[in-house]
Amino acid sequence: MTRSRRSAALIAVAALVLFAAACSGDTTILSGESPTDLGITVTGTGEAAAPPDMATLDLGIEVAASSVADARERAAQAAARLIASVKANGVADRDIQTRAIAVQPQYDYSRPGAPVITGYAVQNVLTVRVRDLDRLGRVIDDALAAAGDAARLNSLQLGFSKQDDLLETARKNAVTDARRRAETFAAAAGVRVGDVLAITETAAGGPVPLGLPAGRSAADTATPVEVGESTVTVTVSVRFAIEQ
């Protein structure tokens, strides 16, 4: 193959890889003579898993009444009982944070003409971090029982109080995956993978929240929570030089 044809083939392969790869992110490290040098850009994904050591609850109350004052008072009482229950189960003040408080009118749209206000709903939503997972089921059950029918449990997320070590492992795995993909492209084009020209971290994600029922009766079976393993995932875009 002539030099010009070989260069054209390399340019075509590089263009195809660049089109398929994700090339945006927050942190970029450049090396080499120029970031515009011909290269192969690929996306790599790495993961690291471990048993979680913390749970985050999206927990709160919702009360409806005919007046704002009545709804607010009943909501305040229910929220106070819920918070007291959470604290009684060993959750520290620093792990309880109000996420949202809302007051919204409720409308009747069934009649002709403009909708009519029939009452008001008050919501008080908390973020609660539970660091003792052995008590997680108890924390949930007691909180829902304390707030009664006003209780709302929107989601539960199992995760890590410190995940720096897991992120470091996931990043290394992502770069390894990217090199493996680049070598596949290079072998198909009859060239070799050279030095790294740029690394961009395009995504780093932790555990995903799990949706849960809004509430349950205190007479039901205790809520089981299986901890299992949680995974952190990192995606990187890596650009390699081509050695002819």
C-alpha positions as CSV (number, residue, x, y, z in Angstrom):
1,M,0.0,0.0,0.0
2,T,1.4,3.4,-1.0
3,R,2.1,6.0,1.7
4,S,-0.8,8.2,0.5
5,R,-3.3,5.4,0.5
6,R,-2.2,4.3,3.9
7,S,-2.6,7.8,5.3
8,A,-6.0,8.0,3.8
9,A,-7.1,4.7,5.4
10,L,-5.8,5.9,8.8
11,I,-7.7,9.2,8.5
12,A,-10.9,7.3,7.6
13,V,-10.5,4.9,10.6
14,A,-9.8,7.8,12.9
15,A,-12.8,9.7,11.7
16,L,-15.0,6.7,12.3
17,V,-13.7,6.2,15.8
18,L,-14.0,9.9,16.6
19,F,-17.6,10.0,15.4
20,A,-18.5,7.0,17.6
21,A,-16.7,8.2,20.8
22,A,-17.9,10.5,23.5
23,C,-15.5,13.4,23.7
24,S,-16.8,15.8,26.4
25,G,-16.1,16.0,30.1
26,D,-14.9,18.1,33.0
27,T,-11.2,17.2,33.2
28,T,-8.8,16.8,30.2
29,I,-5.1,15.9,30.2
30,L,-3.2,16.6,27.0
31,S,0.2,15.2,26.0
32,G,2.1,15.0,22.7
33,E,3.1,17.7,20.3
34,S,-0.5,18.8,19.3
35,P,-4.0,17.8,20.3
36,T,-4.8,17.8,16.5
37,D,-2.4,14.9,15.8
38,L,-3.9,11.9,14.1
39,G,-5.2,9.4,16.6
40,I,-7.8,6.9,17.7
41,T,-10.4,8.1,20.2
42,V,-12.4,5.6,22.2
43,T,-14.7,5.4,25.2
44,G,-13.9,3.1,28.1
45,T,-16.1,2.1,31.0
46,G,-14.9,0.8,34.4
47,E,-16.7,-0.4,37.5
48,A,-15.9,-1.2,41.1
49,A,-18.3,-2.9,43.5
50,A,-18.4,-3.3,47.3
51,P,-21.0,-3.7,50.1
52,P,-22.6,-0.3,50.8
53,D,-22.2,1.2,54.3
54,M,-24.9,3.9,54.2
55,A,-28.5,4.4,53.1
56,T,-30.1,7.6,52.0
57,L,-33.9,7.9,52.4
58,D,-36.1,10.4,50.6
59,L,-38.7,10.5,53.4
60,G,-41.5,12.9,54.3
61,I,-45.1,13.7,54.8
62,E,-48.1,15.0,52.8
63,V,-51.3,16.3,54.3
64,A,-54.4,17.8,52.6
65,A,-57.1,19.9,54.4
66,S,-59.7,22.5,53.5
67,S,-57.5,25.5,54.6
68,V,-53.8,26.3,54.5
69,A,-53.7,26.7,58.3
70,D,-55.2,23.4,59.0
71,A,-53.0,21.6,56.4
72,R,-49.9,23.2,57.8
73,E,-50.6,22.4,61.4
74,R,-51.4,18.7,60.7
75,A,-48.3,18.5,58.4
76,A,-46.1,20.0,61.1
77,Q,-47.3,17.5,63.7
78,A,-46.8,14.6,61.4
79,A,-43.3,15.8,60.4
80,A,-42.4,16.3,64.1
81,R,-43.4,12.7,64.9
82,L,-41.5,11.4,61.9
83,I,-38.3,13.3,62.8
84,A,-38.5,12.2,66.5
85,S,-38.8,8.6,65.4
86,V,-35.8,8.8,63.2
87,K,-33.7,10.4,65.9
88,A,-34.9,7.8,68.4
89,N,-33.4,5.1,66.2
90,G,-30.0,6.6,66.4
91,V,-29.9,8.9,63.3
92,A,-27.8,12.0,64.1
93,D,-29.0,15.5,63.6
94,R,-26.3,16.1,60.9
95,D,-27.9,13.2,58.8
96,I,-31.4,14.7,58.7
97,Q,-32.0,17.6,56.3
98,T,-35.1,19.3,55.0
99,R,-35.1,19.0,51.2
100,A,-38.4,20.7,50.4
101,I,-41.5,22.3,51.9
102,A,-44.4,23.0,49.6
103,V,-48.0,24.3,49.9
104,Q,-50.2,23.8,46.9
105,P,-53.9,24.3,46.2
106,Q,-56.0,21.4,45.1
107,Y,-58.6,22.0,42.3
108,D,-61.8,20.5,41.2
109,Y,-61.9,20.2,37.4
110,S,-65.1,18.2,37.2
111,R,-67.4,21.2,36.9
112,P,-67.9,23.5,33.9
113,G,-66.0,26.7,33.8
114,A,-62.9,27.7,35.8
115,P,-61.5,25.1,38.3
116,V,-62.5,25.6,41.9
117,I,-60.1,25.3,44.8
118,T,-61.2,22.6,47.2
119,G,-58.4,22.5,49.6
120,Y,-54.6,22.7,50.1
121,A,-51.8,20.1,50.3
122,V,-48.7,20.6,52.4
123,Q,-45.5,18.5,51.8
124,N,-42.4,18.3,53.9
125,V,-39.7,16.2,52.4
126,L,-36.5,15.1,54.2
127,T,-33.2,13.5,53.2
128,V,-32.2,11.0,55.9
129,R,-28.9,9.2,55.9
130,V,-28.7,5.9,57.9
131,R,-25.2,4.8,58.6
132,D,-26.1,1.7,60.7
133,L,-27.6,-0.5,58.0
134,D,-28.6,-3.1,60.6
135,R,-31.2,-0.6,61.8
136,L,-32.4,0.5,58.4
137,G,-35.6,-1.6,58.3
138,R,-36.5,-0.4,61.8
139,V,-35.8,3.2,60.9
140,I,-38.2,3.0,57.9
141,D,-40.9,1.1,59.7
142,D,-41.0,3.3,62.8
143,A,-40.9,6.5,60.8
144,L,-43.8,5.4,58.6
145,A,-45.8,4.3,61.7
146,A,-45.1,7.6,63.5
147,A,-46.4,9.8,60.6
148,G,-49.3,7.5,59.8
149,D,-51.2,7.9,56.5
150,A,-49.3,11.2,55.9
151,A,-46.0,9.3,55.5
152,R,-44.3,9.2,52.2
153,L,-41.2,7.1,51.4
154,N,-40.2,8.1,47.9
155,S,-36.8,6.3,47.5
156,L,-34.0,4.5,49.1
157,Q,-30.4,4.6,47.9
158,L,-27.7,2.3,49.2
159,G,-24.2,3.8,48.8
160,F,-20.9,4.7,50.4
161,S,-20.0,7.3,53.0
162,K,-16.5,7.4,51.3
163,Q,-16.0,6.1,47.7
164,D,-12.7,7.6,46.7
165,D,-11.0,4.2,46.6
166,L,-13.8,2.7,44.5
167,L,-13.6,5.6,42.1
168,E,-9.9,5.2,41.7
169,T,-10.3,1.5,40.9
170,A,-13.2,2.3,38.4
171,R,-11.1,4.9,36.7
172,K,-8.2,2.5,36.2
173,N,-10.6,-0.1,34.8
174,A,-12.1,2.5,32.5
175,V,-8.7,3.4,31.0
176,T,-7.8,-0.3,30.6
177,D,-11.1,-0.9,28.8
178,A,-10.4,2.1,26.5
179,R,-6.9,0.8,25.6
180,R,-8.4,-2.6,24.8
181,R,-10.9,-1.0,22.4
182,A,-8.3,1.1,20.8
183,E,-6.1,-1.9,20.1
184,T,-9.0,-3.6,18.4
185,F,-9.5,-0.7,16.1
186,A,-5.7,-0.4,15.5
187,A,-5.4,-4.1,14.7
188,A,-8.3,-3.8,12.1
189,A,-6.5,-0.9,10.5
190,G,-3.1,-2.6,10.5
191,V,-1.4,-0.1,12.8
192,R,-0.3,0.1,16.4
193,V,-1.6,2.1,19.4
194,G,0.8,4.8,20.5
195,D,1.0,7.1,23.5
196,V,-2.1,8.6,25.2
197,L,-2.8,12.1,23.8
198,A,-5.8,13.0,26.0
199,I,-8.0,11.5,28.7
200,T,-11.4,13.0,29.5
201,E,-13.7,11.7,32.2
202,T,-17.2,11.9,30.7
203,A,-19.2,10.4,33.6
204,A,-18.8,9.1,37.1
205,G,-21.9,7.6,38.7
206,G,-22.8,5.9,42.0
207,P,-25.7,3.7,43.1
208,V,-29.2,4.5,41.7
209,P,-32.1,5.3,44.1
210,L,-34.7,2.6,44.4
211,G,-38.4,3.6,44.3
212,L,-40.4,2.3,47.3
213,P,-44.1,2.2,48.2
214,A,-45.4,5.4,49.9
215,G,-46.3,3.8,53.2
216,R,-47.6,0.7,55.0
217,S,-49.6,-0.4,58.0
218,A,-47.7,-0.8,61.3
219,A,-49.3,-4.3,61.5
220,D,-47.5,-5.5,58.4
221,T,-44.4,-7.7,58.4
222,A,-41.2,-5.8,59.1
223,T,-39.6,-4.2,56.0
224,P,-36.7,-6.4,54.8
225,V,-33.7,-4.6,53.3
226,E,-31.0,-6.7,51.6
227,V,-27.8,-4.7,51.3
228,G,-25.9,-6.7,48.7
229,E,-23.3,-4.8,46.7
230,S,-23.4,-1.4,45.1
231,T,-21.3,-0.3,42.1
232,V,-19.7,2.9,41.0
233,T,-19.1,3.4,37.3
234,V,-16.7,5.7,35.5
235,T,-16.7,6.5,31.7
236,V,-13.7,8.0,30.0
237,S,-12.8,9.2,26.5
238,V,-9.2,8.4,25.7
239,R,-7.3,9.5,22.6
240,F,-4.3,7.4,21.5
241,A,-1.6,8.3,18.9
242,I,-1.2,6.0,16.0
243,E,2.1,4.3,15.3
244,Q,2.5,3.4,11.6
